[in-house]
Amino acid sequence: MLVYFSLLLFLIGVWGMILNRKNLILIIMSIEMLLLSVNLLFIIFSLRLDDFIGQIASLLILTVAAAESAIGLAILVIYYRINGNITITQLNLLKG
């Protein structure tokens, strides 16, 4: 039952990425939903197989995803302060 819930979360994340191609914050949230569904799947199979390696991998992935999101949102805030908008169509103007 929880495997289907994880699949549903994954499909909602993919659907969110496909539909929201202009809003960067919604794309980041959809990526986080994808990561959370994969982590839930790791935990489910870790409990079913009675092995804690999946839980450790899930914690590692969550830690890296949190750091990645913090850095991405910091870059997004700086970009918004400079340009005044965060539409993806104008992100190709970034230099570096």
Protein Blocks (a to p, Z undefined) as FASTA:
>chain_A
ZZmmmmmmmmmmmmmmmmmmmbmklmmmmmmmmmmmmmmmmmmmmmmnopaklmmmmmmm
mmmmmmmmmmmmmmmmmmmmmnopacfklmmmpgZZ
